[in-house]
Amino acid sequence: MKGTCSKMRIVYGMVTVSDKGQIAIPVDLRTDLDLEKGDKLMVLKRKDEAGFTLLKIDKMDDLMHKLQEDGEFFKKDKE
């Protein structure tokens, strides 16, 4: 959809798992998430076992830095 903002989009189509276990990430999603060749993604299994989530590793790094800076975070977890 050229010229259309797709930032609020949730569904980007379907992918097929190859015999090597590979999938291709749709180009529109790669564009919206600014994914480039060589980017690292963290793979997390969903708790409900319905699938998995891919997270850009730099976003996870940001989260980890925020946790390090939040001295109260682990105190909250114990409550």
C-alpha positions in Angstrom: 0.0 0.0 0.0 2.2 2.8 -1.3 1.7 6.1 0.4 -0.3 4.6 3.3 0.9 4.7 6.9 1.0 1.2 8.2 2.5 1.9 11.7 -0.9 0.9 13.3 -1.1 -2.3 11.3 -1.0 -5.6 13.1 -1.4 -8.3 10.4 1.3 -8.3 7.7 0.2 -11.4 5.8 1.2 -15.0 6.2 4.6 -16.8 6.0 5.4 -20.5 5.4 8.1 -22.3 7.4 10.6 -23.9 5.1 12.0 -27.4 5.4 15.0 -25.7 7.1 12.7 -24.0 9.7 13.1 -20.6 8.0 10.5 -17.9 7.4 10.7 -14.7 5.4 9.7 -11.5 7.3 7.3 -9.5 5.0 8.9 -6.4 3.5 6.3 -4.0 4.9 7.0 -5.2 8.4 10.8 -5.0 7.9 10.3 -1.4 6.7 8.0 -0.4 9.6 10.3 -1.9 12.2 13.5 -0.7 10.4 14.8 -4.2 10.2 18.0 -4.6 8.1 20.2 -7.4 7.1 22.3 -8.6 10.0 19.9 -7.2 12.7 19.6 -9.6 15.7 16.2 -10.7 17.0 15.4 -12.4 20.3 13.0 -15.3 20.0 10.6 -15.8 22.9 8.0 -18.6 23.1 4.5 -17.3 24.2 3.3 -18.5 27.5 0.1 -19.8 25.9 2.2 -21.8 23.4 0.3 -20.2 20.5 3.4 -19.0 18.8 6.4 -16.9 19.4 7.5 -13.2 19.6 10.5 -11.7 17.9 12.1 -8.7 19.6 14.9 -6.5 18.1 17.9 -7.0 20.4 18.5 -3.3 20.6 15.1 -2.8 22.1 15.8 -5.5 24.7 19.1 -3.8 25.5 17.1 -0.6 26.1 14.8 -2.4 28.5 17.7 -4.0 30.3 19.4 -0.6 30.8 16.1 0.8 32.2 15.9 -2.2 34.7 19.5 -1.6 35.8 18.7 2.1 36.5 15.5 1.3 38.4 16.7 0.5 41.9 13.2 -0.2 43.0 12.4 -2.8 40.3 13.5 -5.9 42.1 12.0 -4.7 45.3 8.6 -4.4 43.6 9.0 -8.0 42.3 9.3 -9.4 45.9 6.1 -7.8 47.1 
